[in-house]
Amino acid sequence: MSDWDFLHEMRDLGYSPDEIADAAGSGAAPWEWAYIEKQEIKSEWEQLKNLRDTGQISREEFKKRKSQLFS
C-alpha cells in the first residue's frame, strides 16, 4: 500500500478534483488536518515553555504568546 493511497480513497469518497489536488500538494488527507494542527500546537507549546524556563523570554512575553497560541 502506497503513502498516496489516500488520494484514491478521497476520490472514492466523493472529494472534488481540486480537493484531491490540494491533498496531493500538501501530502495529507483532509481528515488528518485536525491531528496535524494539534501536534503543531503541542510543539509550539513545548518550545514556548522552553523559552520561559531558560529565561529567554520574560514572564509577560510568555503570557502574551500563550494567549496567542491558545486563542
URDASUL-V174892 format. One record per residue. N is the residue number from 1. RES is the residue in one letter. OMEGA is omega in whole degrees, 0 to 359 (none if undefined). Layout:
n:N res:RES omega:OMEGA
n:N res:RES omega:OMEGA
This chain:
n:1 res:M omega:184
n:2 res:S omega:174
n:3 res:D omega:185
n:4 res:W omega:179
n:5 res:D omega:179
n:6 res:F omega:178
n:7 res:L omega:176
n:8 res:H omega:178
n:9 res:E omega:178
n:10 res:M omega:178
n:11 res:R omega:181
n:12 res:D omega:180
n:13 res:L omega:175
n:14 res:G omega:176
n:15 res:Y omega:182
n:16 res:S omega:176
n:17 res:P omega:178
n:18 res:D omega:178
n:19 res:E omega:179
n:20 res:I omega:178
n:21 res:A omega:177
n:22 res:D omega:179
n:23 res:A omega:178
n:24 res:A omega:179
n:25 res:G omega:181
n:26 res:S omega:182
n:27 res:G omega:181
n:28 res:A omega:176
n:29 res:A omega:181
n:30 res:P omega:182
n:31 res:W omega:178
n:32 res:E omega:187
n:33 res:W omega:180
n:34 res:A omega:179
n:35 res:Y omega:180
n:36 res:I omega:179
n:37 res:E omega:179
n:38 res:K omega:180
n:39 res:Q omega:178
n:40 res:E omega:178
n:41 res:I omega:179
n:42 res:K omega:179
n:43 res:S omega:178
n:44 res:E omega:179
n:45 res:W omega:178
n:46 res:E omega:178
n:47 res:Q omega:179
n:48 res:L omega:178
n:49 res:K omega:179
n:50 res:N omega:177
n:51 res:L omega:178
n:52 res:R omega:184
n:53 res:D omega:180
n:54 res:T omega:177
n:55 res:G omega:181
n:56 res:Q omega:174
n:57 res:I omega:180
n:58 res:S omega:177
n:59 res:R omega:180
n:60 res:E omega:179
n:61 res:E omega:177
n:62 res:F omega:180
n:63 res:K omega:180
n:64 res:K omega:181
n:65 res:R omega:179
n:66 res:K omega:181
n:67 res:S omega:177
n:68 res:Q omega:182
n:69 res:L omega:185
n:70 res:F omega:179
n:71 res:S omega:none
